Amino acid sequence: MTYLKPLPVKTTLNAPFWKGLSEHRFCVPRCKNCGDFNWIPYPACRTCLCEDQEWVTVSGDATVWSYSVVHRGPGAFDRETPYVVVLAKLAEHPRPCIVTSNLIDVAPASIKIGTPIKVVYEDIPEEDITLFRFAPA
């Protein structure tokens, strides 16, 4: 089956993230100097500006921090309306990571700020990539 939606661009900077997803692990950069997590991947820590970061696997547990219900989507996304896009606050700290993705397997009317959710993985074999979504925990 042909995958009709746009795909993300893999770069040297985000390669560890995509490798982790391919192994069904959710990885984020953590500063080796101050210990803060940094999302989205960036060459330096957003707290202390240290460039010494490491990719670590996190739990994938999160809560809905904010969300939007999409009723008219572009291109191939329109076939799935209504769908939910969430800003998910990962459980890991000290610096919270707010990650954006779709929330699946839930009725849009039932979503509330603070709802527990978790990362789930979608393998797209014909494109050699694994994507992530959120689902109810």
trRosetta pair geometry for C-beta under 8 A, 3 or more apart (Angstrom, degrees):
i j d omega theta_ij theta_ji phi_ij phi_ji
1 126 7.2 -153 69 -9 54 148
2 126 7.0 -113 -113 117 39 157
3 7 7.3 64 118 -64 131 110
3 124 5.2 30 -76 -158 155 125
3 126 6.1 173 -10 73 103 113
3 127 5.3 -51 35 -32 146 129
4 75 7.3 -158 143 153 101 109
4 76 3.9 149 108 -86 112 151
5 75 7.3 140 -115 105 61 120
5 76 4.9 -122 -74 75 71 130
5 77 6.5 81 -114 -59 112 80
6 75 7.9 92 -25 65 91 153
7 124 7.7 -144 -108 85 118 160
7 127 5.9 -165 -94 -179 150 146
7 129 6.2 124 -157 38 124 164
8 18 7.9 -161 91 -88 124 116
8 129 7.6 167 48 -169 89 148
8 131 7.8 139 3 -108 113 94
10 14 6.5 -134 -146 85 53 100
10 15 6.2 71 -178 -95 99 68
10 18 5.2 -31 -114 -15 110 166
10 129 7.8 -151 -48 -108 119 114
11 14 5.2 68 51 26 85 92
11 15 6.8 -111 91 -41 39 80
12 15 5.8 -24 -145 -16 29 121
13 41 5.4 150 148 131 98 126
13 42 8.0 20 -177 -110 132 15
13 43 6.9 -74 -123 -71 122 75
14 17 4.7 -41 -175 31 80 123
14 18 6.3 74 131 -18 89 98
14 41 5.0 168 -92 44 80 154
15 18 5.9 -60 -148 40 36 105
15 19 6.2 37 156 -20 70 107
16 19 5.5 -52 -142 38 35 114
16 20 6.3 40 156 -22 65 104
16 27 5.8 -96 139 112 94 147
16 55 3.9 -140 137 -44 148 170
17 20 5.8 -57 -155 34 28 112
17 21 6.6 26 151 -17 63 105
17 27 5.6 -151 -110 74 52 98
17 28 7.7 44 -103 -92 99 41
17 41 6.3 -115 -35 -41 133 136
17 55 7.2 -138 -61 -136 59 132
18 21 5.6 -48 -146 35 36 112
18 22 6.4 41 153 -23 65 102
18 129 6.9 -55 -156 -139 112 87
18 130 7.5 144 -163 51 67 81
19 22 5.7 -53 -152 32 32 113
19 23 6.8 15 153 -4 63 108
19 27 7.8 -6 73 23 81 148
20 23 5.9 -70 -154 47 33 101
20 25 4.2 -91 -169 85 87 93
20 26 6.5 106 137 -125 125 10
20 27 3.5 -173 -57 -4 168 118
20 55 7.0 -144 -44 160 132 127
20 57 6.5 178 -143 -97 125 86
21 24 7.2 31 -170 -86 38 27
21 25 7.3 -110 -70 61 25 52
21 26 7.2 44 -86 -97 72 54
21 27 7.9 -109 -37 18 65 92
21 121 6.5 161 -167 -128 78 109
21 129 7.8 14 103 180 128 69
21 130 4.2 -173 138 90 96 108
21 131 7.1 16 177 -102 143 10
21 132 5.9 -114 -125 -43 117 103
22 129 7.6 -90 -82 -148 95 35
22 130 4.8 166 -91 8 47 124
24 121 4.8 -101 -118 -15 84 163
24 130 7.2 -108 -71 179 60 158
25 57 4.6 -54 -178 -123 119 119
26 57 6.8 102 67 -154 49 68
26 58 5.6 -58 97 60 97 85
26 59 7.8 -20 58 82 117 25
26 60 4.5 127 16 -85 138 90
26 119 4.7 89 -56 52 144 175
26 132 6.5 79 -100 -112 104 157
27 55 4.7 35 167 175 125 104
27 56 6.4 165 -148 81 80 25
27 57 5.3 -48 -91 -89 79 54
27 58 7.1 142 -116 6 28 79
28 37 5.1 34 119 -163 132 111
28 38 7.1 169 165 60 98 48
28 39 5.4 -49 -143 -69 122 102
28 41 7.9 -153 -151 -71 59 78
28 55 7.1 170 87 -146 17 67
28 56 6.6 -29 63 60 65 75
28 58 5.6 8 15 -13 109 127
28 90 7.3 -148 -27 23 154 174
28 92 7.4 -179 47 65 139 147
28 97 5.6 -63 -138 -96 162 163
29 37 7.0 130 84 -159 52 59
29 38 4.7 -37 85 60 105 99
29 39 7.5 160 38 -71 84 55
29 41 5.5 110 -15 -117 127 75
29 42 7.5 -141 56 38 152 60
29 53 4.4 23 -176 161 110 135
29 54 7.1 146 -149 75 64 25
29 55 5.8 -45 -91 -91 58 62
29 56 7.9 99 -139 15 17 77
30 35 6.5 -11 177 -161 105 42
30 36 7.1 180 -151 92 66 30
30 37 5.3 -37 -98 -96 78 62
30 38 7.2 165 -98 9 27 82
30 53 6.4 156 74 -160 31 84
30 54 5.8 -27 61 65 85 77
30 55 7.7 127 13 -121 78 15
30 56 4.9 1 2 9 126 124
31 34 4.9 13 99 47 135 79
31 35 6.2 -50 73 1 86 13
31 36 5.1 22 21 51 120 74
31 37 7.9 -138 2 -74 79 17
31 38 6.5 83 -41 -26 92 118
31 45 3.8 36 -92 -97 132 134
31 47 6.7 -112 -2 45 160 110
31 48 6.4 124 179 40 158 110
31 50 5.4 102 -158 66 112 118
31 52 7.2 78 -161 84 65 67
31 53 5.4 -49 -97 -101 46 84
32 50 7.0 -123 57 132 73 139
32 52 4.4 -66 45 125 120 103
32 53 6.4 -163 -10 -103 84 26
32 54 5.8 77 -62 -10 101 103
33 45 6.6 -120 47 -4 112 158
33 48 5.4 -120 100 86 130 148
33 50 3.8 148 5 -39 142 170
33 52 6.1 104 -35 63 94 107
34 45 6.3 135 33 169 113 158
34 47 5.3 -112 81 95 156 131
34 48 4.6 147 -25 -13 133 135
34 50 6.9 164 -3 12 92 131
35 94 6.2 66 107 15 104 114
36 45 6.1 106 65 -162 110 114
36 46 7.3 -107 116 58 137 80
36 47 4.4 96 20 -3 161 143
36 48 7.5 150 20 -1 124 95
36 94 5.7 -72 -100 71 72 95
36 95 3.6 46 -158 -5 102 129
37 58 7.5 34 -117 -72 146 140
37 90 7.4 -81 113 76 162 136
37 92 5.7 84 -35 112 153 119
37 93 7.6 -114 10 -137 115 17
37 94 7.8 164 6 53 82 52
37 95 5.2 -156 47 72 67 92
37 96 7.6 -29 62 -176 116 7
37 97 4.9 -66 119 -50 128 111
38 41 7.2 86 111 -115 97 34
38 42 5.9 -101 157 38 125 99
38 45 5.7 -138 -63 -130 140 56
38 46 5.3 148 -128 2 104 99
38 47 7.8 -127 -82 -3 101 88
38 53 6.6 -65 32 -126 133 145
38 95 7.0 23 -71 92 54 142
38 97 7.7 43 101 -99 5 101
39 90 7.6 110 -10 4 153 132
39 97 3.9 76 8 -149 134 104
39 98 6.8 -173 87 49 122 46
39 99 5.9 -58 165 -77 154 85
42 46 6.5 71 58 -57 147 94
43 51 6.1 -14 155 -131 81 96
44 49 4.9 5 162 -158 131 54
44 50 6.5 156 -159 75 82 26
44 51 4.9 -49 -100 -86 80 69
44 53 7.9 171 -138 -28 23 121
45 48 5.0 9 93 50 133 75
45 49 6.0 -87 65 -32 80 9
45 50 4.7 21 12 48 125 78
45 51 7.6 -128 -4 -69 78 25
45 53 6.3 159 -64 -75 84 110
46 49 8.0 42 -123 -73 13 52
46 95 7.5 153 68 -179 106 158
47 95 6.1 -131 -51 -72 129 145
50 53 7.3 137 106 -54 91 76
58 90 5.9 26 138 -178 152 137
58 91 7.5 166 171 57 111 83
58 92 4.7 -87 -139 -27 125 142
58 97 7.7 -163 -12 32 174 145
59 90 7.7 146 55 -171 85 95
59 91 5.6 -24 55 52 131 127
59 92 6.8 161 15 -49 95 96
60 90 7.8 -62 -124 -133 15 99
60 118 5.3 55 129 -169 96 81
60 119 3.4 -98 -155 30 106 110
61 90 7.2 97 80 -160 53 62
61 91 4.2 13 90 -17 101 135
61 116 7.2 -25 -166 -162 91 97
61 117 8.0 145 -162 85 47 44
61 118 5.6 -27 -103 -105 51 86
61 137 6.6 50 -135 -111 84 134
62 88 4.0 42 150 170 149 110
62 89 5.8 152 -162 73 88 41
62 90 5.0 -50 -95 -98 97 42
62 91 6.2 -123 -83 -30 40 74
62 99 7.1 -92 -108 44 154 110
62 116 7.6 141 85 -158 42 52
62 117 5.2 -30 77 73 91 88
62 118 6.7 155 24 -96 80 32
62 119 7.2 82 -4 -40 117 78
62 134 6.5 -72 62 -125 131 128
63 88 7.0 155 71 -157 29 70
63 89 5.3 -18 58 57 83 98
63 91 7.7 96 -14 -77 85 73
63 114 5.4 -16 178 -149 126 36
63 115 6.5 149 -158 70 73 36
63 116 5.7 -43 -99 -96 77 46
63 117 6.6 132 -118 20 23 83
64 67 5.6 -24 -165 -39 118 118
64 86 5.3 -89 -127 -148 87 126
64 87 7.7 87 -167 69 58 57
64 88 6.4 -47 -102 -105 41 68
64 89 7.9 26 113 15 7 85
64 103 7.3 5 -97 -84 112 150
64 111 6.3 161 -122 -173 170 99
64 112 6.9 136 67 91 138 40
64 113 5.6 -130 105 -129 99 36
64 114 6.3 -37 60 23 83 20
64 115 4.5 26 8 45 120 89
64 117 6.1 83 -50 -11 78 125
65 86 7.5 113 37 172 70 88
65 87 4.5 -73 72 107 106 94
65 88 6.2 150 4 -130 97 13
65 89 4.1 105 -62 -31 119 100
65 98 5.7 -74 49 -128 165 104
65 113 7.0 20 -168 -147 17 89
66 86 7.2 154 84 -160 46 59
66 87 4.3 20 51 39 89 118
66 113 6.8 2 -91 -107 43 103
67 84 5.7 -4 -174 -173 122 103
67 85 6.6 160 -156 85 67 49
67 86 4.5 -25 -100 -105 95 71
67 87 6.9 -143 -69 20 49 69
67 103 6.8 -25 -127 1 129 139
67 111 5.5 -66 75 145 164 143
67 113 7.6 -158 7 -81 97 66
68 84 7.3 157 80 -153 41 58
68 85 5.1 -8 58 58 91 97
69 82 5.3 14 176 178 100 124
69 83 7.5 167 -155 86 60 26
69 84 5.5 -31 -102 -98 66 74
69 108 4.4 76 -118 -162 128 133
69 111 7.7 168 -66 36 103 137
70 73 5.4 67 142 -74 127 90
70 77 7.4 -26 124 153 146 121
70 81 6.1 -102 114 -116 81 93
70 82 6.3 160 78 -155 50 68
70 83 5.3 -15 55 62 104 76
70 84 7.3 -177 12 -88 82 21
70 85 6.1 59 -28 -11 115 105
71 81 5.5 85 -163 -172 31 124
71 82 5.1 -22 -98 -100 61 98
72 78 6.5 -2 -165 -120 53 96
72 81 6.3 20 -83 -103 24 161
73 77 3.2 -113 155 117 132 100
73 78 4.3 -162 68 -74 82 48
73 79 7.8 -73 66 23 125 45
73 80 6.6 2 21 57 158 84
73 81 5.2 -169 -4 -60 102 105
73 83 6.7 22 -59 29 138 116
74 77 5.6 41 59 41 56 118
74 78 6.8 -134 88 -43 4 94
75 78 6.7 171 79 -2 21 98
76 79 6.1 -35 -174 13 54 114
77 80 6.0 -66 -167 38 51 106
77 81 7.4 72 141 -50 74 86
77 83 7.2 -104 -174 31 93 142
78 81 5.8 -25 -159 -12 46 117
80 83 4.9 27 125 -51 105 130
82 108 5.2 -36 115 -32 128 155
83 102 5.9 -27 164 -143 118 116
83 108 7.8 -167 -147 -75 11 116
84 102 6.5 110 79 -162 61 67
84 103 4.2 -39 96 53 119 102
84 104 8.0 -167 51 -66 98 33
84 106 6.9 -38 22 76 149 107
84 108 5.4 173 -64 -109 108 85
84 111 6.1 142 -134 -49 152 158
85 100 6.6 11 177 -170 99 95
85 101 7.4 -153 -148 119 68 18
85 102 6.0 -50 -99 -98 58 55
85 103 7.4 167 -113 4 9 84
86 100 7.1 178 89 -141 47 52
86 101 6.6 -14 56 65 84 59
86 102 7.4 82 13 -169 83 15
86 103 4.5 67 -20 -41 124 114
86 111 7.8 -141 -88 -158 111 140
86 117 7.0 69 109 25 170 170
86 134 5.7 -59 52 47 137 145
87 98 5.2 5 178 -179 101 107
87 99 7.5 147 -159 69 52 31
87 100 5.7 -26 -100 -90 63 76
88 98 7.0 153 73 -157 38 54
88 99 5.1 -31 64 65 95 85
88 100 7.5 164 15 -89 80 23
88 101 6.9 -25 4 35 124 92
88 103 8.0 141 -65 -77 114 101
88 117 5.9 -93 -125 73 124 129
88 134 5.4 163 -68 -79 150 153
89 96 5.3 -15 -159 -176 100 126
89 97 7.3 140 -154 77 49 48
89 98 5.6 -24 -93 -99 66 73
90 96 6.8 163 56 -164 74 69
90 97 4.3 6 26 64 124 102
90 98 7.8 -141 3 -77 79 25
90 99 6.2 57 -41 -3 103 117
92 96 7.8 146 85 -123 57 47
92 97 6.6 18 67 11 100 111
93 96 6.1 -18 -102 -70 80 64
101 132 6.0 -66 -118 104 162 84
101 133 5.5 -170 149 -129 123 41
101 134 5.5 132 81 -13 112 91
102 133 5.0 -35 72 -135 90 101
102 134 7.0 -168 95 33 43 77
103 106 5.8 -34 142 40 106 127
103 111 6.8 99 97 -106 157 134
103 117 6.4 -76 -125 -127 107 150
103 133 7.2 147 -106 173 20 92
103 134 4.8 -33 -104 80 70 102
103 135 7.1 142 -162 -93 63 31
104 120 7.2 -86 50 54 120 136
104 133 5.0 25 -4 150 117 143
104 134 7.2 155 16 78 72 47
104 135 5.3 -37 68 -91 83 87
105 135 4.9 27 42 -142 123 104
105 136 6.3 -110 100 12 104 94
106 110 6.0 -124 178 70 93 113
106 111 6.2 90 134 -71 131 92
106 135 7.3 163 -27 -153 103 57
106 136 5.5 124 -75 -42 117 107
107 110 4.5 76 70 1 95 110
107 111 7.9 -153 91 -26 54 78
108 111 6.2 -42 -162 2 41 115
111 115 6.2 -105 -152 4 62 153
112 115 5.1 118 62 -46 73 104
115 136 7.2 -62 160 -120 115 83
116 136 7.3 67 92 -165 72 64
116 137 3.9 -61 132 28 103 136
117 134 4.4 36 155 175 133 116
117 135 6.4 156 -159 77 88 26
117 136 6.0 -70 -111 -110 70 29
117 137 5.5 -153 -115 -35 11 87
118 134 6.8 148 72 -152 26 73
118 135 6.2 -31 62 63 78 76
118 136 7.7 13 18 120 85 21
118 137 4.6 106 -26 -100 101 79
119 132 5.2 -23 -161 -166 102 124
119 133 7.6 135 -155 74 54 37
119 134 6.3 -49 -95 -99 42 64
120 132 6.9 143 74 -158 40 69
120 133 5.3 -26 65 68 93 87
120 134 7.0 122 14 -135 86 15
120 135 4.6 32 -15 -1 134 119
121 130 5.5 -7 -170 -180 107 117
121 131 7.5 145 -160 79 56 42
121 132 5.8 -37 -102 -103 58 70
121 133 7.9 180 -84 24 13 75
122 130 6.7 153 77 -162 44 64
122 131 4.7 -20 65 65 102 91
122 132 7.1 174 17 -93 83 19
122 133 6.1 52 -20 -8 118 108
123 130 5.0 -30 -101 -105 60 88
124 127 4.3 -5 124 42 116 110
124 128 7.7 -42 95 25 80 18
124 129 5.1 -3 58 68 109 81
124 130 7.0 177 17 -93 74 32
124 131 6.4 45 -16 -7 115 102
125 128 7.1 27 -167 -75 37 44
